[in-house]
Amino acid sequence: MENKQITYSQAVSLRVKEIMGEMSINRLSNLSLIPTSTLDDLTKGKSEFPSQKAIVEFCRYFKMELAEFYDSPYFYIEFLQIPY
């Protein structure tokens, strides 16, 4: 990852897209029962503070722990832009 700051929302968006790979939002929604609008918000970084419930459901579908989701350079403190 290049050395620039991103928002938490952008970090979540990048990580979700990374994990989803080529899977479409509609397909994931159908398989996971996470609403399409929620997945759309996550992948587009629409919310300043994405829903932890949505992230948990996303992780549950991919059979991963939250720690694994957040174990990414996207969430390194030096890269996160924290709003004040």
CORVENVEN-V516727 format. One record per helix or strand of 3 or more residues. SS is the DSSP state (H for helix, E for strand). FROM is the first residue (numbers start at 1). TO is the last residue. If there is no record, write none. Layout:
# CORVENVEN-V516727
SS_FROM_TO + SS_FROM_TO
This chain:
# CORVENVEN-V516727
H_8_20 + H_25_32 + H_36_44 + H_52_61 + H_66_70 + H_73_75 + H_77_79
